[in-house]
Amino acid sequence: MSDNTPQKMEPKRKWKNPKWWLREFATLVVLFSVMAFAMDWWRTQDMPKGAVPAMPMTTISGDAINLVALSHDEPVVLYFWATWCPACKFVTPTINWLSDSYPVVSIAMTSGDNRRISAYLNSHDLQFDTVNDEKGTLGQTWGIQATPTIVIIKNGKVESITTGISTPPGLLARLWFS
């Protein structure tokens, strides 16, 4: 005789399978990457492409900066940041570390007067050259929509732009491929 009683089925526990975790992780990595590239594209669409805008810049210590001339020997990191920027607190140590190997010019956007920025740089032991953009005019000229923004310049041309939090390997790769 056949038994017509419904059989109890064991629920499948997908989450116990390592292949399921790997597939979920890969999906999240792809989704995050697509979103990050889309955000970078959106935030940088108004920024200069190609030749670097010619504009005089002077650091808070009084040194003149010429990005085009500086970028002919090796790539230059142009770092737009602010003392009030929460994400900059994560990126700035990486930029400081990069300044040991590459020329870095930072632009402190709407962060106060030179004395305040110098105090901030000293209290955080930051060693890179900094230009004070007290009124945000350099940021407007460059089309900056978010801080931090990192621009890689080589031979007077913009090679790469990224916004938001960036990892050390990601920034190194941008420098090596420029």
C-alpha positions in Angstrom: 0.0 0.0 0.0 1.1 3.5 -0.7 1.5 5.9 2.1 -0.5 9.1 1.3 0.8 11.1 4.3 2.8 14.1 3.4 6.5 13.7 3.9 8.4 16.2 5.9 11.1 17.7 3.8 14.3 19.0 5.4 14.7 22.7 4.6 17.8 23.4 2.6 20.4 25.4 4.4 22.0 27.3 1.6 24.0 29.4 4.0 26.0 26.3 5.2 27.4 25.8 1.7 30.7 27.6 1.0 29.8 28.0 -2.6 26.7 30.0 -1.6 28.9 32.3 0.5 31.4 32.7 -2.3 28.6 33.6 -4.8 27.1 36.1 -2.4 30.4 37.7 -1.7 31.2 38.0 -5.4 27.8 39.5 -6.1 28.4 42.1 -3.4 31.9 42.9 -4.7 30.5 43.4 -8.2 27.6 45.5 -7.0 29.9 47.7 -4.8 32.3 48.2 -7.6 29.7 49.2 -10.1 28.2 51.7 -7.6 31.6 53.1 -6.8 32.5 53.6 -10.5 29.1 55.2 -11.1 29.5 57.6 -8.2 33.0 58.5 -9.4 31.7 59.1 -12.9 28.9 61.3 -11.6 31.0 63.3 -9.2 33.8 63.9 -11.7 31.8 64.7 -14.8 32.3 68.5 -14.4 36.0 68.2 -13.6 38.7 69.0 -16.1 39.8 66.3 -18.5 43.1 66.4 -20.3 45.2 69.5 -19.6 45.5 70.8 -16.1 43.9 74.2 -15.6 46.6 76.9 -15.4 46.3 78.7 -12.1 48.8 80.2 -9.7 48.9 78.4 -6.3 50.9 79.2 -3.2 51.3 76.9 -0.2 50.5 78.0 3.3 54.3 78.2 3.8 54.7 80.6 0.9 56.1 78.3 -1.8 54.7 78.7 -5.4 53.4 75.5 -7.0 53.3 74.8 -10.7 51.4 71.5 -11.2 52.3 71.2 -14.9 56.1 71.5 -14.2 55.9 69.3 -11.2 54.2 66.5 -13.1 56.8 66.1 -15.8 59.2 64.0 -13.8 56.6 61.7 -12.0 52.9 61.6 -11.3 51.6 64.2 -8.9 48.8 63.6 -6.4 46.5 66.6 -6.1 44.4 66.1 -3.0 41.2 68.1 -2.3 40.2 67.8 1.3 38.8 69.7 4.3 39.4 69.7 8.0 35.6 69.3 8.5 35.4 66.3 6.1 34.7 63.0 7.9 35.8 60.8 5.0 39.1 62.7 4.8 40.1 61.4 8.1 40.4 57.9 6.5 42.1 59.0 3.3 44.5 61.6 4.6 46.9 59.1 6.3 47.2 57.3 3.0 48.0 60.6 1.2 50.6 61.4 3.8 52.2 58.0 3.3 52.2 58.5 -0.5 53.9 61.9 0.0 57.1 59.9 1.0 57.3 58.5 -2.6 55.4 60.9 -4.8 54.9 64.7 -4.9 51.6 65.5 -3.2 49.9 68.9 -3.3 46.9 69.2 -1.1 44.2 71.8 -1.3 42.4 72.5 2.0 38.9 73.6 0.9 37.0 76.1 3.1 38.9 75.0 6.2 39.8 78.4 7.7 42.8 80.6 7.6 46.5 79.5 7.2 47.1 79.4 11.0 44.2 77.1 11.5 45.2 74.7 8.7 48.9 74.7 9.9 47.7 73.8 13.4 45.6 71.0 11.9 48.5 69.7 9.8 50.9 69.8 12.8 48.5 68.1 15.2 48.0 65.3 12.7 51.7 65.1 11.8 50.9 65.6 8.1 53.9 66.4 5.9 52.5 67.3 2.4 52.4 70.7 0.8 49.1 72.4 1.4 47.3 75.3 -0.5 44.6 77.1 1.4 41.4 77.4 -0.6 39.7 79.5 2.0 36.8 80.7 -0.2 36.5 77.5 -2.3 37.6 79.2 -5.6 40.1 76.5 -6.6 37.5 73.8 -5.8 35.0 75.6 -8.0 37.6 75.9 -10.8 38.3 72.2 -10.7 34.5 71.3 -10.4 34.9 69.6 -7.0 31.6 68.2 -5.8 32.8 66.0 -3.0 35.7 65.7 -0.6 38.0 63.9 -0.6 38.8 64.1 -4.3 42.1 62.8 -5.5 43.5 63.7 -9.0 46.5 62.1 -10.5 48.4 64.4 -12.9 51.2 63.3 -15.3 52.9 65.5 -17.9 50.5 68.3 -17.2 47.4 66.1 -17.9 44.7 64.7 -15.7 45.2 60.9 -15.7 42.8 59.8 -13.0 40.2 61.2 -10.7 38.6 59.5 -7.7 36.3 60.7 -5.0 35.4 59.5 -1.6 37.3 56.9 0.5 40.1 55.3 -1.5 42.4 52.4 -0.4 46.2 52.5 -0.5 46.3 49.7 -3.1 43.8 51.5 -5.2 45.7 54.8 -5.1 49.0 53.0 -5.8 47.5 51.3 -8.8 46.3 54.6 -10.2 49.8 56.1 -9.8 51.5 53.1 -11.4 49.2 53.0 -14.4 49.4 56.8 -15.0 
